[in-house]
Amino acid sequence: MMKILKFTTNINCQGCIAKVTPFLNSADGIEHWEVDTANPQKILIVETNSLESDDVVAVLQKAGYKATALN
């Protein structure tokens, strides 16, 4: 079953998105993701059927970015 996970991030421009893309695209379990850079909280939405919030936060940390889960 697909889950939608939402996070506030410090991904704030197209350059940042370009940096995180290979990390998020290669992460097992992420089916789709997008970042709303127009939102002041820079909301990352991840569709997954196997990952938990902590897993996505760890992927972003590897890419050099912060994320905080919104529940």
Secondary structure as GFF3:
##gff-version 3
##sequence-region A 1 71
A	DSSP	beta_strand	3	9	.	.	.	ID=ss1
A	DSSP	alpha_helix	14	26	.	.	.	ID=ss2
A	DSSP	beta_strand	30	36	.	.	.	ID=ss3
A	DSSP	beta_strand	43	48	.	.	.	ID=ss4
A	DSSP	alpha_helix	53	63	.	.	.	ID=ss5
A	DSSP	beta_strand	67	70	.	.	.	ID=ss6
###
